[in-house]
Amino acid sequence: MAQSGFSQEHPNLILTKQGVKDIKSQLGNIPLFDATLAQVKAKVDAQIKIGIEVPVPKDMAGGYTHERHKLNYITMQEAGVLYQILGDETYAIYVRDMLMAYAELYPGLPRHPQERSYARGKLFWQCLNDSNWLVYTAQAYDCIYDYLSKKEVKHLEKKLFRPMADFLSIDTPQFFNRIHNHSTWGNVAVGMIALVMDDDKLIDRALYGIKDLKLDAGKDNDGGDIFVKGQKAGFLANLEQPFSPDGYYTEGAYYQRYAMYPFMIFAEALHNVKPETKPFEYKDGVLLKGVDALLNLTDKDGEFFALNDSQKGMSYFTESLVSAVDIAYYYGSKDASLLSIAKEQGRVQLDQTGLAVAVAVRDGKEKPFVKKSKLLRDGSKGDEGAIGILRSTKNDTYTLVMKNAAQGLSHGHYDKLSFSLFHEGHEMLQDYGLARFVNIEQKNGGGYLKENKTWAKQTIAHNTIIQDETSQFNGDYETGSKHHSDMYVFDVENPDIQIVSAKEKNAYPGTLLQRTMVMLNHEDFEQPVVLDLMQVNSEAKHQFDLPFYYFGQIISTNFDYKKYETLSPLGKAFGYQHLWKEGQGSSAKGDASLTWRHDSVFYTITTTTSDDDKLIFGRIGAHDPEYNLRPDPVFMVRKNTDNALFASVIETHGTYSTVSELAKNAFSSVKKLTVLKSSVDYSAVEINMENGDAFVFIMANSNDSKTEKHTLTVGDKTYSWTGVYSFSKQ
């Protein structure tokens, strides 16, 4: 077993000798690469002027020592690249001296003084960030390896790199030996430094985990399982289990984005140093599929959908996706549509993958990346539900995302059959996302707030059904992790009638939930509309709540309501304690409509009701003494029943100009919405329009065959059709 990198040539991880040669031959003639290089050089030069600072760790995320060590590893990585490309020893000296300072500090460091993490680091409050440090620093070390003397190499490896690799793995197995994005970073950190040091033992540990390790069952800080009986560990296991065959990562887009950097950067390093591992071919090329899946999990502006724990606003403009896109282009099929994303990003990775992208962009080879309606299966075998994405083909302004997936590990939410809806890249009906102020030290040290568990993860925080004011699976992680929703239909063959439908039978024992969502394009509607059919069939009567989290100001309703002068929480637990009850109404008309305006656009929900239904206006923020939650509004339909169809039509219509002060098409085009049939077998509604037209939509809930013939009689009318659904003009 080799124990040092003296027999290897360096750099060989991300940058390679040939890659550096190719880059130098093109410098000054590759605008995207040249611009990125200039930006990086300016940042690094500024840090070199400041000098080397390696403080004793003490702060949480967002604090001085945390941010200083983070800036150090980023700057070291960039300085190493600059040394290779520009040949200026100033950068090698800076990295060497910084590493020597860390080699002096590290041996005497205890675990971090902040005792918040289940896996405390040394440089940072959690091992996750220590792993970030080592992933980046290993690249810097590789870049200046040949500049160092053998004595310096031995010193750094003895005092810093080997102890850190052992600390992240052997000394902290609850962090290293599990299936989680944390462990992926840990595996890659150990693997990257192992490749530089040419240490086969460490490489094996990175790829396959710590052998014959028995961990006591425990929980991480998010309530996730640390040890699951029979689970594998290591990089390859983290590549195998969380990814579906479609490239969807079960923790959701926000954490897939975070994990893609170590996944892709280590795959590139393995390809360069140990090509026999064939990382980009593993699991039928799942890493390359993962990049495609991530790009499709974005709205019109490139921001990721808020699935599970997600900070809104994160987009494919983040550095991890710059690397992922470049690597996927280079090691994949040279997909020209990826070039359009890279051009949007405006920068590239400073290696041979970024060079290839920059050259192709310079030569005008890019093609548009077209986001289409797509089903992304969940589960390692693709059999644990899915994320259904419907996109309007009429004017590319509407995107509906329906979550019918698995729990999503410890970052998962109790939100089966939930959805969010986007118009022109903005949330029309929202998913709350996470309750956390990332890297803002004043808010719980930048970590997750307690409201993430008491609010954001709870079912009521999402646009889906809640039974008896209790979260799905009783809010129990172990129970939720055993189950997933089942896809029923995903049909986008007809661009004017796109359907996603799924069933959930385990969230509430004795209750079958089926939600069918249809994106309709028709000349009677100014814009595409969404028909939402939530079918509830239960063995006993329950209280069912269906919330819609909208943005903007209420314009009008077609029902009477009372707005309360004194606010009280809507409930006592499962997130209800965080909702103020602002008002309540009812409708004896058979339906209820709510119109609101957000920015310059009008939106309307028309939903079917019975006389006893309650229509509730609420707002997030109760029992929130530190203002940790956003005070967003909600409109909720409440039914007490055992069998019912919550049917709604969601419209976008008209505009308002604050300059001319004129409103255009401010009224809904739907006159009435009526339930024709509600059962386990069929859901049917009639939509009557203000212009006199009428439409009937029928969904066969128990037979998804495209060739099955159906006949349904409602009153004095009989409807006959072939296939899972019927949409007809009356």
N, C-alpha and C positions, 0 to 999 in steps of 0.2 A: 504494500500500500504506500503510495506516495504521500509524503508529509509536508512538502513545500512546493512552491510554484517555480523553482529554479529551472526545471526542465521545460517549462512552457514558455511560449512567447506571449508578451503582453503589449497592448491590451487584447483581450480575447473574449470578454463577456458580451458587451453591447457594441462598443467600438471594436473594430478589428484592425490589424495592420493594413490589410487590403482596403478596408473601409476608409481609413485615414488617408491613404494614398489617393483613393478615388475622390474624396472630398476636396483635398488640396488641389487636385487637377481641375476642379470645377469652380473654385472660389471666385467670386466676382461676377459669375455668370449664372447664378441661381438665385433669383431675387428672394424667394420665400426663405430659403436656407440662409442667405446672406443677412437678411433682416433679423432673423432669429438669433444668429450668431452675434450680431451687433448688440442686440438687446441683452443677451446673456453676458457679453463682455462688459457692458456698462454696469450691470448689477454686481458682477464679481469684482470689478475694479473698485467700486465704491466700498465694498466690504473689506477689501485688502487695505484700503486707506484707513478704515476704522481700526483694523488690527484684530488680533485673535483674542476672543473672549470665551472661556470655557468655565462658566460659573458652577458652583456646587448646587445641585438640583434642590429645589424646595417648592416650586409653584405648580398649581394645577394648570389645565389647558387655558391658554390665553395670558398666563402670567409671564413675567420677564424671563425666568430661567427656562421655562418650557419653550417659549418662542425663540430664545437665543439658540438653544440646542437644535431646534428645528431649522432655523436659518443656517446654522453651521453645516448640517448634513446636506442641505440643498446646495449651498455655496461650494462645499467640497466637491460634490459631484460635478457641478458645472465647471469649476476650476480645473478639474482633471481633464474634462473634455477640451477645454480651451488649451491646455498644455499640449495635448495630442494634435489638435488641429493647427494651432498657431506656432507651436514649438518654442514658446516663451517660458523659460525656466521659472519666472516669477510665480506662475501658477502652481508648478510642481512644489516649489519651496513652501508656498502657502499651505497646500494640502499636507505636506510632510510635517510642517511645524504644528498644524492643527492636530494631526493624528498623534504626534508626540505628546501634546498637551493632554489629550484624552488618555493616552497610555499612562501618563503620570497620575491622572485623576481616578481612573476606573478601578484599579485594584483595591483602593480603600473605601469605595462607595458601599454603603449598606443599601437595602431596598429604599425606595423613595419614601420620604417622610409622610406624604399624604396617603392615608390608609383607606382609600376609597375603592380600590380595584380588587377584584378576586385574584388578579395576577399583577402585583405591583412590579414596576420596572426599577431601574436604577437611575438612569438619566432622566426618565419621565415617570409620571405617576402610574402608568400602566405599561406592561410589556409590549403591547401593541405599538406604542410610539418608539420604544427601544428598537423594535424590529424595523420600523420605518427608517430609523437612523442607520441601521446596519445594511439595509437594502441599498440605500443611496451611497453610503460610505464605501461599501464593497466596490462599487463602480469607480469611485474616486481612487481607491487603493489600486485597482487594476490599471488605471490610467497612468499612475506614477510609479508602478511597481519597478520598472526597469531603471528608473531614476534613483531608487533607493539602494543603499549598500546592503549587502547580505546581513550585516550586523543590525541595521535598522529594521530590515524585514523580520528577523528573528525576534527582535525586541517587541515590535508591534504585535506580532502573532502570539507571543507568550504573554504579554501584559494586557492586551486589549481584545484581539479578535477571537482567539480560542476561548478565553474565559467568557466573553459575551455570548458566543455560540452555545456553550454549555449552560450558561445561565438561562437563556431563552428556552432551552429544551430540557436538559436533564434536571436542572434546578427548579423549573417551572412547568412540569408536565401537564398541569391542568390547563395551561395556555397553549401548549405546543401540540398535544396529542388529542385533538378533537376535530370535529367538522364544523368550521366556522370561518368567517372572513379573518378573525383575529389569528387563527392558526395558520391560515394561508400566508399571512404576512410573516409569521414566525418561521414557517417552513422555508419560505423563500429567503428570508434573512440568513438562515443557517446555510441554505444551499448556495447562495451567491458568494458568501465569503469562502465556503468550501471549494467552489470552483476556482477562485483566485488562488487559494492555497494548495489546490490539487490534492484535497484530502478526501479520499474515497469513502472513509468511514462516516464523515460528516455529510457527504453527499447522499449516502444511503439513508442516513437518519432524516434528512430533509425530504427525500422522496417517499419514504415508507413509514416515517414516524419512529418512535422509540419502541423497540421490540419487547414483547412479553411484559408490558407495563400494565399493572392493575391499579386503577384509580378508584377511589371511593366516589360514589355518586354525589354530585353537588350541583350548585347553581352558579351561574355568572351574575353579573350585576343587573342584567336585563331579565333574569329569571329563566334563562336557557339552561339545558342540561349540559354539564361538562363531560360526563361519561355516559355513553349509551352502550349497553351490552352488545358485544359482537361487532362494534363499529371499527372500521379501519382508520388509519391515521396517516399523516404525511401529505405532501404536495399532490401526489397522484390521487389519493383518496378524496382530497378536497376538490380536485378537478372532476372526479367521477361522480360523487354523490350529490352535491348541490346543483349541478347543471343538468338541465333536461336535454334530450336529444335535439331540441330546437335552439339551444343556447341560452335559455332563460335560467337565471340564477335565483334559487328559491327565496333568498332574503329580499328580493326586489331590486329595482333599478338603481336606487340610491347606493345600496351596498354592493351591487354588482359593479357599478362605476368605480367604487373605492377598491374593490378586490381585483379589478381588471389590470391595474398597473402591476402588482406583483405577479399575477398569472402570466401576463404577456411578456414582462421584462425577463422573468426567469425562463420562460419558454424560449425566448430569443437567446439567452445565455446558454441554455442547454443545447440548442441547435448549433451554436457556434463552437462549444467546447466538447459536448458529447452528442453529436448528431445521431448516434445510434438510438437515443431515447425517443426520437421522432415526436417531439412534444406537440407540434401543430397537426399531427395526424391522430393524436390520442382521442379516443372516443369519437371516431368519425369526424375529426376536425372540429370538436366542440368549441375550442377557443375562438376560432375564426367565426363560427356561428354566433358565439356570444357577442362579438363586436357588432355583427349585423342586428342581433336582437336588441342590444342596447340602443343603437341608433333609431330603431323602430319604436322604442319605448319612450319617445319624446314627442312633445307637441310641436306646433308649427315653428316655434322659435328655438327648438333644440333643447328645451328644458324637460327633465325626466318626470314621468308620471309619479305621483306620490303614493307608491305602493309600499305598504308596511311603514317602518320607521323611515321617514324621508324628509330632508330639509328642502323646502320649495326653493326654486331658483337655481338649483344645481343643474348644470347642462353639459352638453358634449364639448363646451369650450374649456372645460377643466383640463389640467395638464395630463391626468391619467388617460383621458380619451384622445388627446393629441398623440400620445405614445401608442395607444391601442390602434388607432386608425392607421398610423404609419406602419406599424408592425404587421397589421392585418393585410395591408396593401402589398407589402414587400414579400411576405411569406405565404400569402394566399394566391389568388388567381389574377392579381394586378387589376382588381375591379376598379374601373374608371370612375364609378359613382362615388367611391371613397375619396377621390381627389377633390370633388366638389365640397365635401365636408372639410377636408384639410384646407382648402382655399378659404372657406368661411372661418375656420379656426385662426388662420393668419399666422401660423407658426408651425414648426416641425421639430421632431426629435433630432438632436444633433448626432446622428450616426448614419450608417449607410441606408437605413430605412427612410429616414427623413430626406436624405439626398435623393433617393429614387422618387419620392413623392414630389419634391421640389422641382426636379428635372421634368417630370411628367406634367406638372402644373404649368411650368414655364413653356412647355411645348404644346399647351392647349389640349391635352388629352382628356380633361375631365368631362364627365357626363353627370346630369342631375341625379341626386339620390332621391328616388321617389318612394315616399312612405305610403304603403298600401294597407288596406285592411288585412289583419294578420292574427292568427291564433298561435300563441306561444304556450306549449304544454309545460306543465310543472312536474317535478319528480325526476329522479335519476333515470327512470325508464319511460318517462313521459306519460305516466298513467295516474297522476295525482292532480287532476283538474287542469285548469289553464287560465291564461289571461287572454281575453278576447278584445281585440281592437277593431273598431269600425271607423272608417274614414270616408267622409263624403267625397264622391268623385265628381260632383256637380261643380263645385267651386273651391274645393280643397280648404274649406274653412271649418269643418266640423270633425271632431274626433271624440269618440266615446270609448271609454276604457272600462271593462267589466272584469272584476276580480272573482274568479271561480277556482281558486287554487288551493294549495296546501298551507299549513300554518306559517311557513317561512322562517323556521328556527326562532331564535330568541328575539329577533327583530320583527316578528310577525304580529299582525293585529287580528282581532276577532271580528272579521268583516266579510264573511262569505256572502257572495252575490251582491256585493257593493259595486258602485260605479262612480265615475266622474265624467264630466262632459266639458269639452273645450270648444270655444268659438273664437276664431281668429287668433289662436295661440293663447287665449286667456281662459281661465277657469270660469265656466258658466255655472256649474254645480260642482262643488269642490270636495276633495278628500283633505282632511285637516293636516295630515302629515304627522311629523313628530313634535313632541313638546321638549324642545331643547334649544338653547342659544349657543350654537357650536363655537367654541373658542372665545366666548365672551365671559371673562373670568368672574364678573360680578353676579352672573346667573349660575349659581351652583358650580362654579369652577369650570364652566363651559361644558359640563357633562349633562346627562339626561336629568330632567326634572322629575319630581315625584308624580307630577301630573301626566307624565307620559304613560304611567301605568294606570292612574285613576281616571284619565280622560282619553288620551289619544289612541290607546290600544283598544278601548272599550267599543262595543258594537254601536252604541248610540252616537259615537263620534263620526259615523259613516252613513252614507246614503243606502241603507239596507234595513231589513226588517228586524225588529226587536220584540221578543215575547216576554210579557210580564216584567218589564223593566229589568231584565236580566241579560247579561251578555251571552253570546253564543258559547256553548261548552261550559257555561257557568263561569266564564273567565278563567278557566283552568288550563294551563299550558300543556300539561301532560295529556289531558283529554283531547285538546285541540290538535296536538301533534299526531294523534292516531288517525285523524280523519282529513278528508279533503272533499271539496265539492266535485260533482260529476258533470262533465260537459254533456249536453244533450244535442244541441245543434249549433253549428257555425256555418252559415251559408252566406257567401258574398258573391255568388255567381251573377246575380242580377244587381247591378250597381244602384238601382233605384229602390231596392228592397233588400237591405242587408240585415241579417239576423244573428244574434248570439243568444243562446239559451242554455241554462244549467240548472241542476237540481242540488239541493242540500237536504239530507235526511238525518244528519247526526247533530246539527247545531242545537236543536231542541228536541229531546226524546218525545216520540209520539206525534211529531209535526213534520210534514213534508213541505218544503219550500221549493218553488220553481219560479225562476225569473226569466222572462223573455224580453229582450230589448231589440227594437227594430228601428233602423235608420231609414226614413222614407224620403225620397225625392219625388215630388209631384207638383204639377203646375198650379194646383190650388193653394199650395203653401209658398209663401214668399221665399223662405229658406228651407233647407232640409229640417225635418222634425224628428223627434224621437218618441216612439210609442213604447211605454214601459208597462209590462204586465207582470205583477208579482202575485202569483197564485199561492194561497195558503190553505192547506188541508191538514186539520189536526183531529186527534181523537177526543179532545175536550175543548171547551171554550177557554179562551185566553184573551188578554189584552195585547193587541199588536200595534206597534208604532212604526210608521214609515216616515223618516225625516228626509228633507231636501235642504242641503246647505247651499244657499245662494249668496250672491254678493250684490250690493246695491241698495236702492231705496224703493220701498213699496209705492206703487202708483195707484192700484185699485184692486178690489176684489168683487166677486159677484155674490158674496154672502155677508151676513151680519156678524160682527165680532165685537168684543169688548177689550179695550186695552187697559191693563191694570195700572193703578196709580202706585200700588205697593208691590214690589217684586218678592217672589219666594222661589226657592229651588224646585225644579220639576220633580225631583225624587231624592232618594237618600244614598243610593249606591250605584255601582256599575256605570259611572259617568253621569248619571242623571243629577247627581248632587252639584255638578258643574254647570248646569243649564238654568238660567233664569227663565221663569214663565212670564212672558210679557203680555200675553193676551190669549183669548180663546173665542172661537166662534163655531157655528154649525151651518149646515145647508140642508134644506128640505127639497131642493131642486133635483137631487140625484147626482149632481156634480158640484164642484167648487173650483173656481179659477182664481189665481193670484198673478198679478202682473207687477213686475218691478223694472226699474231702469238701472243699468250699470254703465257708467261712462255715457256713451251716446246711443245706446241700443236698448230696445225693449225686449223683455222675455216674459213668457206666460207658461205657467203650469195649470193645466185643467185636469182634475182628478175626480174619479167617481166617488160618491159618498152615499151613505144611507142616513136616515133621520137621526139615528143615535150616535153617529160618528162625531168625534171632536176634532176641530181644526185648531191647532196650537201654534202660536207664535212664541219663539224662544230666542235666547241669545246666550252664547258661551260666556262664562265669567263668574258664576257663583262659586262660593268656597274657594276663592283664588286670592288670598290676601296679598300676595306679592306681584300681582298682575303678570303671572306667567303665561296666561292663555290669551289668545286673540279674541276680542269680543265680536265674533262673527254671528250673523243671524241664521235662524233655521225656521222652516215651515214644516209642520208635522201633521200627518193624518193618523188618527187613533181610532181603531175599531175593537170592539169586544165581540168575538165570534169564534167559531171553530172552522168555518170554511168561507173564504172570501177571495175576491180578486181585487187587488189594489191596481187600478188601471189609470194611467196618466198619459197625457200628451204634452210634450215639452216643445215649445215654439220659440223661435227668434223672429222678431218682426220690427220693421220700422227703424227710424233714427230720430234723434233730436239734436238740433243745432243751437248751441248757446250763442252763436253770432247772429243768426236770423231769428232765433227764438221761436222756431217753427218745429212742430212735431209731425212726422210722417208715419202713417200706418201704426199708430200707437195702440190700436186695439187688436185683440186676438182674432184670428180668422175662424176659430172653433166656436160654434154656437152651443153644442151639447155633446157630451161623451156619455155613452150608456153601456153598461155591462149586459151582454146578451146571454152569456153562459159562463159559469164558474164551477169547475169540477176538476178532479184528478185527471180526467181524460181530455177535456177541452176548456180553453179560455177564449172567449169571443167578445168583441166590443164593436160598437157602431159609433162613427165619428160624423156628426152633422156639422156642416160648414155654414158660415154666415151667408154664403152665396147660393145656398140651396142644395149644394151637392152633399152626398152622403157616401161613406165608405164603411165596409165591414172587414175586420181582420179576425181570422180564426186561427188558433194554434192548437195542433194536436199534441197533447202533453205526454201521451203514453206510447206513441209509435213514431219513430223518427225516419221511417222509410220514405224515400222519395217517390216510390211507385205505389204506395198504399192508397186505395180509394176510400174516401170518407164521405159520410152523409150525416148532417146535423140539422135537426128541426128545432127552430126557435119560434114559438108562437105559431103563426100561420105561414111561416116561411121555412123553406128547406134549402140548405146549402150543400152542394156537392163539389168536391174537388179531389185532386190527386196530389199527394205529397204531404209534407209536415205542416204546411200553412196555406191559407187562402187570403188574398187581399183583393177585394173587388169594389167597384163603384156601383152604387145602387141606382 
